[in-house]
Structure formats: structure tokens, C-alpha cells
Amino acid sequence: MSKHSAIKVQNLVKNFGKDDNLVRVIENASFEIQKGEVVALIAPSGAGKTTLLMMIGCVIEPTSGEIWLGENKVYHDKWLAKDTRRIRREKIGFIFQAHYLVPFLNVLENITLLPQANNVSEKEAKEKAMELLEYLEIADKANNMSSQLSGGQNQRVAIARALANNPEIILADEPTAALDGERAVSVIKMLKKIAREQNVAIITVTHDERILPYCDKIMKIQNRGIVFHELKEENIL
């Protein structure tokens, strides 16, 4: 496995049910994603996009196959780590269509919540949170509640929260679906900047064609397998 590889999947299978109720969702999917890449995951509704994302994120257990995150094999027909929650906390940041910020906490408190749960000191967690808010150009909103922010601002806070533990991988599920055109493009540009500058691999599930030109690759679920389409740099706006 290449030292630049962030995610490697080999012969991954996911079925639901059994016997007459067996539903085959993913069959023998194999692919590799490099650090610093932004990959759009597309497929019709019900084709298994979120299921694939959650398997990579160690949330849903595959039926069989292999998954590497960085240099560590985390799944080989069973989870190889006793605590998959630790893998999620240490290696992966999640971003969703809805920001899911805790409504009774302010912006800074939302971002520091997970690091402090991982035994990072309050001082260190706040310093990191403020660095992220500066990076995402919303440091002036640190003490605001989510109800006081726009949709785009809340999604930036959600991105900051996903970055709070210095993840190697970000998994985003329809992160721009609730945003208008300008805000959607702003968010995907921000994710691309993060991927490049922090060497983070990002997979984003999307139906939003507006963001595809900003991705490095398009990954399609086709006939339950994976097909890649690379985007040429000159075509990226």
C-alpha cells in the first residue's frame, strides 16, 4: 500500500437480510484514495452511497472484504480493532447534510466538545477551535449560537468540528444539499483547500452537480461495484 494512500478498499461486500430477503448492495468493490484528494461519490438513490461511506467510517460492518485507513488494516472479514469508536475519533471527521450542532452550546463549545471527550485539555481544545475558525473565516462567530448563523456559516462550523481532532479522512454525506448555489460552491472550495493544505482525503456523497468540477475524481457505484472518473485539472474551476 502506498504511503500516500489514505483509504484502500479490497473486494468489499455488503448484503442486508438473508435467504429470500437477501439484498445485495455492494459487491466486490475495490478502490484506493490518496491523501489530499477530494472524491465525489455519486449513484442513484438507494444504490448504497451512504452505506459505503459508513463502512469506510467504521460505522456499518461490511459482510466481507478488506479496508485500510492509512497504513492500518481495520477490517478483514471482521473488525480488527476492538474499539471502532476510537478509530472514528482519531482518524475520521464526519460532515452531514444537516449540521447537527448542539443547539444549547455556542460555536466554540460545539467544536471543543469532541476533543475534550478525548481528554484534550479545555485550553488546548479552545486554541485549536479558534485556529480552525480563523482558517474558515468565521472566528467572529465563536460565541454565537447556531440559531444566529446562516446555513453556510453553520456548515463551516460543522467542518471545523470535523477537523477538531486532526483527522486523516473526512467523510461528507450531502454536505451542500441544503445550501444555495453560492454557499454550496463556497463549502466545496473550502473542503478542497483543506484537502490540499492539510493533506486530508475527502469523500463527499452528493447529488449536487454544481460541486463536481471542484473534485479530483468522481466515484460511481455502478452494478454494485465502483467505477472511477478522473477530472482533469484544467477543467476544475
LINZI-V938660 format. One record per residue. N is the residue number from 1. NEAR is the number of other C-alpha atoms within 12 Angstrom. Layout:
((N & NEAR) (N & NEAR))
This chain:
((1 & 20) (2 & 16) (3 & 16) (4 & 20) (5 & 26) (6 & 38) (7 & 42) (8 & 33) (9 & 37) (10 & 30) (11 & 26) (12 & 34) (13 & 35) (14 & 35) (15 & 26) (16 & 20) (17 & 12) (18 & 11) (19 & 9) (20 & 8) (21 & 9) (22 & 11) (23 & 19) (24 & 25) (25 & 30) (26 & 35) (27 & 28) (28 & 27) (29 & 34) (30 & 28) (31 & 30) (32 & 32) (33 & 40) (34 & 31) (35 & 33) (36 & 29) (37 & 38) (38 & 41) (39 & 44) (40 & 43) (41 & 41) (42 & 35) (43 & 30) (44 & 17) (45 & 15) (46 & 17) (47 & 26) (48 & 33) (49 & 35) (50 & 32) (51 & 33) (52 & 45) (53 & 42) (54 & 30) (55 & 36) (56 & 49) (57 & 41) (58 & 36) (59 & 25) (60 & 25) (61 & 29) (62 & 36) (63 & 30) (64 & 24) (65 & 30) (66 & 33) (67 & 42) (68 & 37) (69 & 40) (70 & 31) (71 & 19) (72 & 23) (73 & 25) (74 & 35) (75 & 35) (76 & 23) (77 & 19) (78 & 22) (79 & 28) (80 & 19) (81 & 18) (82 & 12) (83 & 15) (84 & 25) (85 & 19) (86 & 20) (87 & 30) (88 & 31) (89 & 31) (90 & 28) (91 & 33) (92 & 37) (93 & 40) (94 & 42) (95 & 38) (96 & 32) (97 & 31) (98 & 25) (99 & 36) (100 & 26) (101 & 35) (102 & 23) (103 & 17) (104 & 16) (105 & 20) (106 & 23) (107 & 40) (108 & 40) (109 & 35) (110 & 37) (111 & 42) (112 & 39) (113 & 30) (114 & 33) (115 & 32) (116 & 22) (117 & 19) (118 & 20) (119 & 15) (120 & 19) (121 & 16) (122 & 20) (123 & 16) (124 & 20) (125 & 30) (126 & 29) (127 & 22) (128 & 30) (129 & 40) (130 & 31) (131 & 24) (132 & 35) (133 & 34) (134 & 19) (135 & 23) (136 & 31) (137 & 21) (138 & 28) (139 & 24) (140 & 20) (141 & 27) (142 & 33) (143 & 24) (144 & 24) (145 & 23) (146 & 31) (147 & 20) (148 & 18) (149 & 24) (150 & 20) (151 & 28) (152 & 33) (153 & 34) (154 & 42) (155 & 40) (156 & 47) (157 & 48) (158 & 42) (159 & 46) (160 & 48) (161 & 42) (162 & 42) (163 & 42) (164 & 40) (165 & 35) (166 & 30) (167 & 34) (168 & 38) (169 & 45) (170 & 50) (171 & 46) (172 & 40) (173 & 33) (174 & 32) (175 & 41) (176 & 41) (177 & 30) (178 & 24) (179 & 27) (180 & 18) (181 & 17) (182 & 16) (183 & 24) (184 & 31) (185 & 26) (186 & 26) (187 & 39) (188 & 43) (189 & 27) (190 & 33) (191 & 46) (192 & 36) (193 & 23) (194 & 32) (195 & 33) (196 & 20) (197 & 15) (198 & 23) (199 & 26) (200 & 36) (201 & 43) (202 & 49) (203 & 50) (204 & 47) (205 & 43) (206 & 35) (207 & 25) (208 & 28) (209 & 22) (210 & 25) (211 & 39) (212 & 34) (213 & 26) (214 & 34) (215 & 42) (216 & 37) (217 & 34) (218 & 32) (219 & 35) (220 & 32) (221 & 33) (222 & 22) (223 & 17) (224 & 28) (225 & 28) (226 & 31) (227 & 22) (228 & 23) (229 & 19) (230 & 23) (231 & 21) (232 & 15) (233 & 12) (234 & 11) (235 & 13) (236 & 18) (237 & 17))
